Amino acid sequence: MQRTGAPPPTPTVTKYGSPCSLCEEVDADVPAAVGSQLEALLQDRVADAAALDGVFAADVAGPLARFTLDGGRRMRSQFLWWAMRACGGAAAETPAALRTAAALELIQTCALVHDDVMDGSPRRRGGPSFHARLAARYPGAASPGTGAAPFATAAAVLAGDLALSWADDIVAGTDFGDAVRHRVLADWRAMRTEMVAGQYLDLHGQATGSRSVAQAIRTACLKTAQYTVARPLSLGAALAGADARTTRDLCAAGRYAGTAFQLRDDIEGVFGDPLVTGKPSGDDIRSGKLTYLAAVARARAESRGDRAALSVLESSLGDVDLTEARLHRVREVLTDTGALAVVEERIGRLVAAGERRLCAAALSPVAAHHLRTLLARVTAPAGSPAHADSAGPVSAVPGGAGPFGTSGAPEPAGAPPASPATSVPRTPSLSPATPASPTPSASPAPSESGEAPVPPVPPVPAVPDAAETARPASSPAAASPAHTGHVTPRHARPPGGAPGRRRSGTTVDGSRR
C-alpha cells in the first residue's frame, strides 16, 4: 500500500517476486499483518474451548490468546517474512507465510509461559507472568494433591502445552505444496526439539552449578539463537523455495545474530532497567542460571586468584533472596573482572560475522535491508536508538552507522532505502498458497567467503581463548563506562585456551574455523 504523495515504487521491488497488493500491505507493517492473522486464528480456537468448557476457556484459552495478541515485538515473524521476501517469495507464498508466522508466535508464547514457571518469574512484558495472573485469580487455591506443584504453576504448564498444540495445528492445516511442506516440517520439527534441548541445558546448568563457558554458549545457541532467528529465517527461505547455499548463509547469519541476542539478554538481565526491559533485574543471578556472562566472570576471577570476586559470585548465584545491595556487588564483580567487556566484545564479533554471512547470500536488496535492520535491533542494548520500538513497522526505524546497516553507515551498493511506513488494515481473506518451486539438493557446498558448510544443528563450540577475547570490539560501545576501553589480559583467559594460539574446532554458528 502506497501513501498519498509518495514516489512510485522503485523497479527493484519486482525482485521480491510478482507484485501484489497484499504483499505490499504486509511489507508496510509485518507485526500488524501477523497480529490480524493471529486474531482470526485464535478466535476460532477460543470459541472451540468455550464450547468444550466455559471455565477452561475463561481461565486458560482466553487469557492465553490475549497474552499472545497483546505483547511481543513479532521479531520471529518478521525474520520469517523478510527472509521469504528476500528469497523471492510473493503472492503465492503470502498466506502460508502469515499462518506459519502466527504459529511461531504461539511457539514463543509456549516458551515464555514455561520459562517463567521454571524460573519463578513474577513478571513478563511489563506485567504479571501467566502463572502469576492465575495465582492472583485464585489466591486461595490449593495444590491438586500432596506434594504436587502449586495450582497456578501446574495450570500454566497446561497453558503452554495448549499454545504448542495450537501452533502445531496451524502448521498442519497450512497448504504449503508438497516440496515446500517437506522443508517447512523438517525445520519445524528441528526447531521444537532445539528449543526444548536448550531449555533443558539451561535447567541442567542451574541444577549442577556448571561453570563451563562452552556449555553456556551452547545453551544460548540452542535455547535462543536457533528458534529466535536461524529457524525463522530458514522457514522463510523454505517457503520461497530458496536454494541450499542461500539457506545456509541465512541460517549462519541467524545463528551468529541469535547468539549475540542471547548474550545481550544476559547483560540486560543483570544491568538492564526493568522499566525498559519489562522484566525484573537480577533474576538470572537469583536463579543461578548458567549465562556466558557469569561463566566468563568465574573463569577470569579464578585465573587471577581473585577470591573476593569468587566469593561474591559463589554466594550470590542461586540465592533466591538476593538483596539489591548484594546484586549491586555482583554487578561490580562482573564489571571489575572484565567479564562485561568480554561479552560486549564477543557480541560485536558475532554481529560482524552475521553481517558477512548475510552479505554473502543472494537476496533481494530491499528485503535484505529489512533483515539487516532487524538483526541490528535484536543485538542492540534495550533503549538504544538501534533497538528502537520494534513493535512498529520495520521501515520506520532510522537507518544509519553500525552493524547490519544501522546507526549511520551507508547501505551496501544497490540497496535502495526502506519503503515508507504505512498502517496496514486487517488482513483480508487469503486464498490457498500455490506450491513453490522444488528445493535444490542441500548437499554441502562452501559459501562465497570460503567457510565450511553450516550443519542444521551446530555442534558444541570451542571455548574462546585469550587470543579471541583480546581483539578490539567490533560493535559500538554501550552507554556504561564499563563497556569501553577493556582489553583482556592474556593470562586471564577462560579455561582451555592457550595464550597466543587459536584452537581448532567449531565456531558458535557450527562452521569449522
C-alpha positions in Angstrom: 0.0 0.0 0.0 1.5 3.4 -1.1 0.9 6.6 0.8 -0.6 9.6 -0.9 2.1 11.7 -2.5 4.8 9.1 -2.1 7.0 8.3 -5.1 6.2 5.2 -7.1 7.9 2.0 -6.1 11.4 1.5 -7.5 11.9 -1.2 -10.1 13.8 -3.3 -7.5 10.5 -4.1 -5.8 9.9 -6.7 -8.6 12.9 -8.6 -7.4 10.7 -9.8 -4.5 8.6 -11.8 -6.9 5.3 -10.9 -8.6 3.9 -7.7 -7.1 0.6 -8.0 -5.2 -1.3 -5.5 -3.1 -1.5 -8.0 -0.2 2.3 -8.3 -0.2 2.7 -4.5 -0.1 0.3 -4.3 2.8 2.2 -6.9 4.8 5.6 -5.2 3.8 4.3 -2.0 5.3 3.7 -3.4 8.8 4.5 -7.1 9.3 3.6 -7.2 13.0 0.1 -5.8 12.3 -0.5 -8.3 9.5 0.7 -11.2 11.6 -1.4 -9.9 14.5 -4.5 -9.8 12.3 -3.8 -13.4 11.2 -3.3 -14.5 14.8 -6.5 -12.8 15.9 -8.6 -14.6 13.3 -6.9 -18.0 14.1 -7.2 -17.6 17.9 -10.9 -16.5 17.7 -11.7 -20.0 16.4 -9.6 -21.8 18.9 -11.1 -19.8 21.9 -14.6 -20.5 20.5 -13.8 -24.2 20.4 -12.5 -24.0 24.0 -15.7 -22.2 25.1 -17.9 -24.9 23.5 -15.8 -27.5 25.4 -15.9 -25.9 28.8 -16.6 -22.3 30.0 -14.2 -22.4 32.9 -11.3 -23.7 30.8 -12.0 -21.0 28.2 -12.1 -18.2 30.8 -9.1 -19.3 32.8 -6.7 -20.7 30.2 -7.7 -20.4 26.5 -8.9 -16.8 26.5 -6.0 -15.4 28.6 -3.6 -17.4 26.5 -4.9 -15.8 23.3 -4.8 -12.3 24.9 -1.2 -12.9 26.1 -0.2 -13.9 22.5 -2.0 -11.0 20.9 -1.2 -8.2 23.3 2.6 -8.5 23.7 5.8 -9.1 22.0 7.7 -7.5 19.1 6.9 -10.2 16.5 10.6 -10.5 15.7 10.4 -14.1 14.7 7.5 -13.4 12.4 9.5 -10.5 10.8 12.5 -12.7 10.3 10.4 -15.3 8.6 8.6 -12.8 6.4 11.6 -10.8 5.2 13.6 -14.0 4.6 10.7 -15.2 2.4 10.6 -11.9 0.5 14.4 -11.7 0.2 14.4 -15.1 -1.4 11.8 -14.2 -4.0 8.5 -15.1 -2.2 5.5 -13.1 -3.1 1.7 -13.5 -3.6 1.6 -17.3 -3.8 3.6 -17.7 -0.6 1.9 -15.0 1.5 -1.0 -17.0 3.0 1.3 -19.8 4.1 3.9 -17.3 5.4 1.4 -15.5 7.6 0.0 -18.7 9.0 3.5 -20.0 9.8 4.4 -16.7 11.3 1.3 -16.9 13.5 2.3 -20.4 14.6 5.8 -19.1 15.5 4.2 -16.5 17.8 2.3 -19.3 19.6 5.6 -21.3 20.0 7.0 -18.1 21.6 4.0 -18.0 24.0 4.6 -21.6 25.0 8.3 -20.9 25.6 7.6 -17.8 27.7 4.9 -19.3 29.8 7.0 -22.4 30.6 10.2 -20.4 31.1 8.5 -18.1 33.7 7.3 -21.2 35.5 10.7 -22.8 35.6 12.4 -19.5 36.7 9.7 -18.5 39.1 9.5 -15.1 37.3 6.6 -13.0 38.6 6.6 -10.5 35.6 6.7 -10.7 31.9 6.3 -7.9 29.3 5.9 -5.3 31.9 3.0 -7.1 33.7 2.3 -10.3 35.7 3.5 -13.5 34.1 0.9 -16.1 33.1 1.2 -18.2 36.3 1.2 -15.0 38.4 -2.1 -14.0 36.9 -3.6 -17.4 37.7 -2.3 -17.2 41.2 -4.0 -13.8 41.6 -7.2 -15.1 40.2 -7.3 -18.0 42.6 -5.4 -16.7 45.7 -6.6 -19.5 48.0 -6.4 -22.3 45.5 -4.8 -25.5 47.0 -2.3 -27.8 45.2 -4.1 -30.6 43.3 -2.5 -33.2 45.5 0.0 -33.8 48.3 3.5 -32.9 47.1 2.2 -31.7 43.7 3.1 -28.4 42.1 1.1 -25.3 43.1 -2.1 -24.8 41.2 -1.0 -21.7 39.3 2.2 -23.2 38.0 0.7 -26.5 37.1 -2.1 -24.7 35.2 0.5 -22.5 33.4 2.3 -25.7 32.2 -1.0 -26.8 30.7 -1.5 -23.4 29.1 2.0 -23.6 27.5 1.1 -27.0 26.2 -2.0 -25.6 24.7 -0.1 -22.9 22.9 2.2 -25.5 21.4 -0.7 -27.6 20.3 -2.4 -24.7 18.6 0.9 -23.8 16.8 1.3 -27.4 15.5 -2.4 -27.4 14.4 -1.9 -24.2 12.4 1.2 -25.6 10.6 -0.5 -28.9 10.0 -3.5 -27.1 8.4 -1.5 -24.9 6.1 -1.4 -25.5 2.4 2.4 -25.4 1.5 2.7 -27.6 -1.5 4.5 -30.9 -1.4 8.1 -29.7 -1.9 7.8 -26.8 0.5 5.9 -28.8 3.1 8.8 -31.2 3.4 11.3 -28.5 4.1 9.0 -26.5 6.4 8.1 -29.5 8.5 11.7 -30.5 8.8 12.6 -27.1 10.1 9.6 -27.1 12.4 10.5 -30.4 14.0 14.1 -29.4 14.5 13.1 -26.0 16.0 10.9 -27.6 18.6 13.5 -30.1 19.7 16.3 -27.5 19.8 14.1 -25.2 21.9 13.4 -28.0 24.5 17.1 -29.1 24.5 18.3 -25.5 25.1 15.8 -25.1 27.9 16.9 -28.4 29.5 20.6 -27.4 29.3 19.6 -24.1 31.0 18.0 -26.0 33.8 20.8 -28.5 33.9 23.3 -25.7 34.3 21.4 -24.3 37.3 21.0 -27.7 38.9 24.6 -28.7 38.6 26.2 -25.3 39.1 28.0 -25.7 35.8 30.9 -23.3 35.2 31.5 -24.2 31.6 32.0 -21.3 29.2 31.5 -23.6 26.2 28.3 -25.0 27.7 26.9 -21.5 28.3 27.4 -20.6 24.6 25.9 -24.0 23.6 22.8 -23.3 25.7 22.5 -19.8 24.2 22.7 -21.2 20.7 20.1 -23.9 21.2 17.7 -22.1 23.5 17.6 -18.8 21.7 19.7 -18.4 18.5 18.1 -21.3 16.7 14.4 -20.7 17.3 14.6 -16.9 17.6 16.5 -16.1 14.4 18.0 -19.0 12.5 14.9 -21.2 12.2 12.5 -18.4 11.3 15.0 -17.3 8.5 15.2 -20.9 7.4 11.4 -21.3 7.3 11.1 -18.1 5.3 13.7 -19.4 2.8 11.9 -22.7 2.6 8.6 -21.0 1.9 10.2 -19.2 -1.1 11.9 -22.3 -2.4 15.4 -20.8 -1.8 18.5 -22.8 -2.9 20.7 -24.6 -0.4 23.6 -22.1 -0.4 21.3 -19.1 0.3 19.5 -21.0 3.1 22.9 -21.9 4.7 24.0 -18.3 4.6 20.8 -17.1 6.1 20.9 -19.7 8.9 24.5 -18.9 9.7 23.8 -15.2 9.9 20.8 -16.1 12.1 22.9 -18.2 14.5 25.5 -15.5 14.9 23.0 -12.8 15.5 20.7 -15.0 17.6 23.6 -15.9 19.9 24.5 -12.3 20.2 20.9 -11.6 21.1 21.0 -14.1 24.0 24.3 -12.6 25.2 22.8 -9.2 25.1 19.8 -10.5 27.0 22.1 -11.9 29.6 23.6 -8.4 30.1 20.2 -6.8 30.2 19.0 -9.4 32.8 21.6 -8.1 35.3 22.3 -4.5 34.3 19.0 -3.6 32.5 16.3 -1.2 33.7 13.1 -3.2 34.4 11.1 -0.3 33.1 12.8 -0.7 29.7 13.3 -4.5 29.6 9.9 -5.3 31.1 11.3 -8.0 33.5 13.0 -7.9 36.9 16.7 -7.2 37.1 18.8 -9.9 38.6 16.5 -12.9 38.0 19.3 -14.8 36.2 21.6 -14.4 39.3 18.9 -15.4 41.8 18.1 -18.5 39.8 21.7 -19.5 39.4 21.4 -19.5 35.6 24.5 -20.6 33.6 25.0 -17.5 31.4 28.0 -16.7 29.4 28.5 -13.5 31.4 28.6 -15.4 34.7 30.8 -18.2 33.3 33.4 -15.7 32.0 33.4 -13.8 35.3 34.1 -17.0 37.2 36.8 -18.1 34.8 38.6 -14.7 34.9 38.3 -14.5 38.7 39.8 -18.0 39.1 42.6 -17.2 36.7 43.5 -14.1 38.7 43.1 -15.8 42.0 40.5 -13.1 42.9 39.0 -14.9 45.9 36.8 -11.9 46.9 35.1 -11.9 43.5 34.7 -15.7 43.5 33.1 -15.4 47.0 30.6 -12.9 45.8 29.7 -15.0 42.7 29.5 -18.3 44.6 27.3 -16.9 47.4 25.1 -14.9 45.1 24.4 -17.2 42.1 21.3 -19.2 43.0 20.4 -17.1 46.1 16.6 -16.5 45.7 16.6 -14.0 48.5 19.4 -11.9 47.0 19.1 -8.3 48.1 19.5 -5.3 45.9 22.7 -4.3 47.7 24.2 -7.8 47.0 23.1 -7.6 43.4 24.9 -4.3 43.1 28.1 -6.1 44.3 27.6 -8.8 41.7 27.4 -6.1 39.0 30.7 -4.6 40.3 32.3 -8.0 40.1 31.0 -8.6 36.5 32.5 -5.3 35.6 35.8 -5.4 37.5 36.7 -8.9 36.3 36.3 -7.6 32.7 33.6 -10.2 32.0 31.1 -7.5 30.9 33.7 -6.1 28.4 34.5 -9.6 27.1 30.8 -10.3 26.5 30.3 -6.9 24.8 33.3 -7.6 22.6 32.0 -11.1 21.6 28.6 -9.6 20.8 30.4 -7.3 18.4 32.3 -10.1 16.7 29.2 -12.2 16.4 27.3 -9.3 14.8 30.1 -8.7 12.3 30.2 -12.4 11.4 26.5 -12.4 10.9 26.7 -9.4 8.6 29.3 -11.1 6.5 27.2 -14.2 6.0 24.1 -12.1 5.3 26.1 -10.2 2.6 27.2 -13.5 1.1 23.6 -14.6 0.5 21.9 -13.9 -2.9 19.0 -11.8 -1.7 16.7 -9.1 -3.0 18.3 -5.8 -1.9 15.2 -4.2 -0.4 14.3 -7.2 1.7 17.9 -7.7 2.7 17.9 -4.1 4.0 15.0 -5.0 6.3 16.8 -8.1 7.5 19.9 -6.1 8.4 17.7 -3.7 10.3 16.0 -6.5 12.2 19.3 -8.2 13.1 20.7 -4.9 14.4 17.6 -4.5 16.6 17.9 -7.8 18.3 21.5 -7.3 19.2 21.4 -3.7 20.3 21.0 -2.7 24.0 17.4 -2.1 25.2 16.5 1.5 25.0 19.2 2.4 22.4 18.3 4.1 19.1 19.2 0.9 17.2 16.8 -1.1 19.4 14.1 1.4 18.8 10.4 0.4 19.1 10.4 -2.9 17.4 6.6 -3.3 17.7 6.1 -0.9 14.8 6.9 -1.2 11.1 10.5 -2.1 10.4 10.8 0.6 7.8 10.2 3.2 10.5 13.5 2.6 12.2 16.2 5.1 11.2 19.0 3.6 9.2 22.5 4.5 9.9 26.1 3.6 11.2 26.9 0.2 12.6 26.4 -3.5 12.4 23.8 -4.8 10.0 23.5 -1.3 8.4 22.2 0.7 11.3 23.3 3.9 13.1 24.7 5.8 10.1 26.9 3.8 7.8 25.8 3.8 4.1 23.9 0.9 2.9 25.6 -1.6 0.5 25.7 -0.5 -3.1 22.4 -1.2 -4.8 20.3 -1.3 -1.7 17.5 1.3 -2.0 16.1 3.0 1.1 13.3 1.3 3.0 9.8 2.0 1.8 7.7 4.5 3.8 5.9 3.1 6.8 2.1 2.8 6.5 -0.5 1.3 8.6 -2.0 -2.0 7.4 -5.6 -2.8 7.7 -6.8 -6.2 8.9 -5.6 -9.0 6.8 -8.2 -9.9 4.1 -9.3 -13.4 3.3 -6.4 -15.3 1.8 -6.5 -17.9 -0.9 -4.6 -21.1 -0.5 -0.9 -20.9 -1.3 0.3 -22.5 -4.6 3.2 -24.9 -4.5 6.6 -23.3 -4.6 9.4 -24.5 -6.8 11.2 -27.6 -5.7 14.2 -27.2 -3.4 17.6 -27.9 -4.8 19.7 -30.5 -3.1 21.1 -29.4 0.2 24.5 -31.2 -0.3 27.4 -29.3 1.4 28.9 -26.5 -0.6 31.3 -23.8 0.6 29.9 -20.2 1.0 31.3 -17.4 -1.1 33.6 -16.5 1.8 35.2 -19.9 1.7 33.7 -21.1 5.0 32.8 -24.7 5.6 29.2 -25.7 5.4 26.9 -24.9 8.3 25.1 -28.0 9.6 21.4 -27.8 10.6 22.2 -28.3 14.3 25.6 -26.8 15.3 28.0 -28.9 17.4 29.4 -27.8 20.7 31.5 -24.7 20.0 35.1 -24.4 21.2 36.0 -22.4 24.3 37.1 -18.9 23.3 40.8 -18.4 24.1 42.7 -15.3 25.1 43.6 -14.5 21.5 40.0 -14.2 20.7 38.8 -12.2 23.7 41.7 -9.8 23.4 40.7 -8.4 20.0 39.1 -5.0 19.8 35.3 -5.0 19.9 33.5 -4.7 16.5 30.3 -3.1 17.9 29.8 0.4 19.3 30.4 0.6 23.0 27.4 0.6 25.3 26.5 3.7 27.4 28.1 2.4 30.6 31.8 3.3 31.1 32.3 -0.4 32.0 31.6 -1.3 28.4 34.5 0.6 27.0 38.3 0.5 26.9 38.8 -3.0 28.2 41.4 -5.4 26.8 41.5 -8.9 28.1 44.9 -9.9 29.6 46.5 -13.0 28.1 46.7 -14.6 31.5 43.0 -14.1 32.2 41.6 -16.5 29.6 38.8 -18.9 30.3 40.0 -22.5 30.9 41.0 -24.5 27.9 42.7 -21.7 25.8 46.4 -21.4 25.1 48.0 -17.9 25.0 48.5 -16.6 21.6 47.2 -19.7 19.8 43.8 -20.3 18.2 42.3 -23.6 19.0 40.9 -25.7 16.2 37.2 -26.6 16.4 33.8 -25.1 15.7 32.5 -21.6 15.9 29.3 -20.7 17.6 27.3 -21.0 14.3 28.6 -24.5 13.8 31.0 -23.9 11.0 34.7 -25.0 11.1 37.4 -22.4 11.6 
